[in-house]
């Protein structure tokens, strides 16, 4: 068992502990997180309990007296400890020649960037899949493409980077919203994909829904028609076109961010 102890939320230590545990072929490594440790009495209770399991204790404690208490009690009980933040902080002290703030939870303070990320996530959900074209004017980035070109996952990834993203599906039978032609092409990104891969993805999608794989949705002739239509819209708009074939969501989003921040036009 691993006890994750923190004077804040303890997410960092838990993430490291889980990453390490995943390298061992055992599903028996249990991880228990104990957040917001605020006094020595709590430290003692944790150590006493951990002793019963001969547990390893991983910790992110920035308050010196609590950290020293934990180390001392674990040493007395013969428990192994891992200081997640300490070595990095000590190295930063040497490099920066400054003292740390020693304030728990600074990483999670509700600051302007945090609120912008939340706003961007809410925006991506509200204006996903062409729900409301009126949101295009307020978007930082607008993604267009046929169904199953990763528009929604890319939008959510961009939202976590504090970019407000809307996306519009392109379907031959449905005219693209007029709002799309009234915004700057610099913030529009067309996503395309190879016909064969799109066919495979749509076939799997139909199977997951319990539908027949020969539906028009996964018909190659239909797919080619959709891709040609989408390309004609993208060329009319003059926006960058990104081929997402065999690209991870992060890869596609990184390309978009590079263009977005540098103002470059890649095709």
C-alpha positions in Angstrom: 0.0 0.0 0.0 1.1 3.6 -0.7 -0.1 6.4 1.5 -0.1 9.8 -0.4 0.1 12.6 2.2 -0.3 16.3 1.4 -0.9 19.6 3.1 -2.9 20.5 -0.1 -5.0 18.3 -2.4 -2.3 15.7 -3.0 -3.0 15.2 -6.7 0.7 15.6 -7.7 1.9 12.9 -5.3 -0.9 10.5 -6.3 -0.1 10.9 -10.0 3.5 10.1 -9.4 2.6 7.2 -7.1 0.2 5.7 -9.7 2.8 6.2 -12.5 5.4 4.3 -10.5 2.9 1.5 -9.4 1.9 1.0 -13.1 5.4 -0.3 -13.8 4.8 -3.3 -11.5 2.8 -6.4 -12.6 0.6 -6.3 -9.6 -2.9 -5.0 -9.1 -2.5 -5.3 -5.4 -0.8 -1.9 -4.9 -3.4 0.2 -3.2 -3.1 4.0 -3.1 -4.7 6.0 -0.3 -4.7 9.8 -0.6 -4.8 11.9 2.6 -5.1 15.5 1.7 -5.1 18.8 3.7 -2.9 17.6 6.5 -2.8 20.6 8.8 -1.2 19.5 12.2 1.2 17.1 13.8 -1.6 15.1 15.4 -3.0 14.3 12.0 0.6 13.3 10.9 0.8 10.9 13.9 -2.5 9.3 13.1 -1.5 8.7 9.5 1.8 7.1 10.4 0.2 4.9 13.1 -2.3 3.7 10.5 0.3 3.2 7.7 2.5 1.2 10.1 -0.3 -1.5 10.3 0.1 -2.0 6.5 3.9 -1.5 6.4 3.0 1.1 3.8 5.2 3.4 1.8 4.4 7.1 2.4 4.8 9.5 -0.6 4.3 13.1 0.4 4.0 16.7 -0.9 4.2 18.8 2.2 5.7 22.2 2.0 5.2 23.3 5.6 8.6 22.5 7.2 7.4 21.5 10.7 4.9 19.1 9.3 7.4 17.6 6.9 10.0 17.2 9.6 7.4 15.5 11.9 6.4 13.1 9.2 10.0 12.1 8.4 10.8 11.7 12.1 7.8 9.5 12.9 8.3 7.4 9.8 11.9 6.9 10.7 10.9 5.7 14.2 8.4 3.2 12.8 10.8 2.0 10.0 8.5 3.2 7.2 9.9 4.1 3.8 9.1 7.7 2.7 9.4 9.5 -0.7 9.6 13.2 -0.8 8.0 14.2 -4.1 8.6 18.0 -4.0 11.6 18.3 -1.7 14.5 17.5 -4.1 13.1 19.8 -6.8 12.5 22.7 -4.4 16.0 22.3 -3.0 17.5 22.4 -6.5 15.4 25.5 -7.4 16.7 27.2 -4.2 20.3 26.6 -5.4 19.6 27.8 -8.9 17.4 30.8 -8.2 19.1 31.7 -4.9 15.7 32.6 -3.5 13.4 31.0 -0.8 10.2 29.3 -1.6 6.8 30.7 -0.4 6.1 27.4 1.5 2.4 27.9 0.9 0.3 24.8 0.3 -1.9 24.6 -2.8 -0.4 27.4 -4.9 -0.6 25.2 -8.0 -4.4 25.1 -7.7 -5.1 28.7 -6.8 -8.1 30.1 -8.6 -6.4 32.6 -10.8 -7.2 34.3 -14.1 -5.9 31.4 -16.2 -8.0 28.9 -14.3 -11.2 30.8 -14.9 -10.3 31.2 -18.6 -9.9 27.5 -18.9 -13.3 26.8 -17.2 -14.9 29.4 -19.5 -13.3 27.8 -22.6 -14.5 24.3 -21.6 -18.0 25.6 -21.1 -17.8 27.4 -24.5 -16.7 24.3 -26.3 -19.6 22.3 -24.8 -22.1 25.0 -25.7 -21.0 25.5 -29.3 -20.1 21.8 -30.1 -21.2 20.2 -33.3 -22.8 23.4 -34.7 -25.4 23.7 -31.9 -25.5 27.5 -32.2 -23.7 29.3 -35.1 -24.0 32.6 -33.2 -21.1 31.5 -31.1 -18.7 31.5 -34.0 -18.0 35.3 -33.7 -17.0 34.9 -30.1 -14.8 31.8 -30.7 -11.0 32.0 -30.7 -10.9 29.0 -33.1 -13.5 27.4 -35.3 -13.1 23.8 -36.5 -14.9 22.5 -39.6 -14.9 19.1 -41.2 -17.0 16.0 -41.9 -18.2 13.7 -39.1 -15.5 11.7 -37.2 -12.6 14.0 -37.9 -11.9 14.6 -34.2 -13.5 18.1 -34.1 -15.0 17.6 -30.6 -11.9 16.0 -28.9 -9.7 18.7 -30.4 -12.1 21.4 -29.2 -11.9 20.1 -25.7 -8.2 19.8 -25.8 -7.9 23.4 -27.0 -10.3 24.4 -24.2 -7.9 23.0 -21.6 -5.3 25.3 -23.2 -7.7 28.2 -22.6 -8.7 28.5 -26.2 -12.5 29.0 -26.9 -13.3 26.7 -29.7 -16.5 26.0 -31.7 -16.9 23.4 -34.3 -19.2 22.9 -37.3 -19.9 19.6 -39.1 -19.9 19.8 -42.9 -22.7 17.8 -44.6 -23.5 18.1 -48.3 -27.3 18.3 -47.7 -27.0 21.0 -45.1 -25.7 24.4 -46.0 -22.9 25.8 -43.9 -24.1 28.5 -41.6 -23.9 32.0 -42.9 -22.0 33.1 -39.8 -19.1 31.0 -41.0 -18.5 33.3 -43.9 -18.7 36.4 -41.7 -15.7 35.7 -39.5 -12.0 35.9 -40.2 -10.6 32.9 -42.0 -7.5 33.2 -39.8 -9.4 31.5 -37.0 -11.0 28.8 -39.0 -9.3 25.4 -39.4 -10.4 22.7 -41.7 -9.9 19.1 -40.6 -9.7 16.4 -43.2 -8.8 12.7 -43.2 -8.0 9.8 -45.6 -11.2 8.2 -47.0 -10.1 4.7 -46.0 -9.4 5.6 -42.4 -12.6 7.5 -42.2 -14.5 4.5 -43.5 -12.8 2.2 -40.9 -13.7 4.7 -38.1 -17.3 5.0 -39.2 -17.6 1.2 -39.5 -16.5 0.8 -35.9 -18.8 3.6 -34.9 -21.8 1.8 -36.4 -20.8 -1.5 -34.7 -20.6 0.3 -31.3 -24.2 1.6 -31.9 -25.4 -1.9 -33.0 -26.2 -0.7 -36.5 -25.6 -2.3 -39.9 -22.1 -1.7 -41.2 -23.4 -1.2 -44.7 -25.3 2.0 -43.8 -24.8 5.0 -46.0 -22.8 6.7 -43.2 -19.9 4.3 -43.9 -20.4 3.9 -47.6 -17.2 4.8 -49.5 -19.0 6.7 -52.2 -20.8 8.7 -49.6 -17.5 9.4 -47.8 -15.8 10.7 -50.9 -18.7 13.0 -51.6 -18.6 14.4 -48.1 -14.8 15.0 -48.2 -15.1 16.7 -51.6 -17.8 18.9 -50.3 -15.9 19.8 -47.2 -12.8 20.6 -49.2 -14.7 22.9 -51.4 -16.0 24.8 -48.4 -12.5 25.0 -46.9 -11.0 26.3 -50.1 -13.8 28.9 -50.5 -13.1 30.1 -46.9 -9.3 30.1 -47.6 -8.6 28.5 -44.2 -5.7 26.2 -43.3 -6.5 22.5 -43.9 -5.0 20.0 -41.5 -4.9 16.3 -42.4 -5.7 14.4 -39.1 -5.0 11.0 -40.6 -3.2 8.9 -38.0 -2.7 12.0 -35.9 -3.3 12.0 -32.1 -5.7 14.7 -30.8 -2.7 16.4 -29.1 -0.8 16.5 -32.4 -3.7 18.1 -34.3 -4.2 20.6 -31.5 -0.5 21.5 -31.3 -0.5 22.3 -35.0 -3.6 24.5 -34.6 -2.0 26.3 -31.6 1.2 26.9 -33.6 -0.7 28.5 -36.4 -3.0 30.4 -34.0 -0.2 31.9 -32.0 2.2 32.6 -34.9 -0.4 33.7 -37.4 1.1 31.3 -40.0 -0.9 29.6 -42.7 -0.1 25.9 -43.2 -1.9 23.7 -45.6 
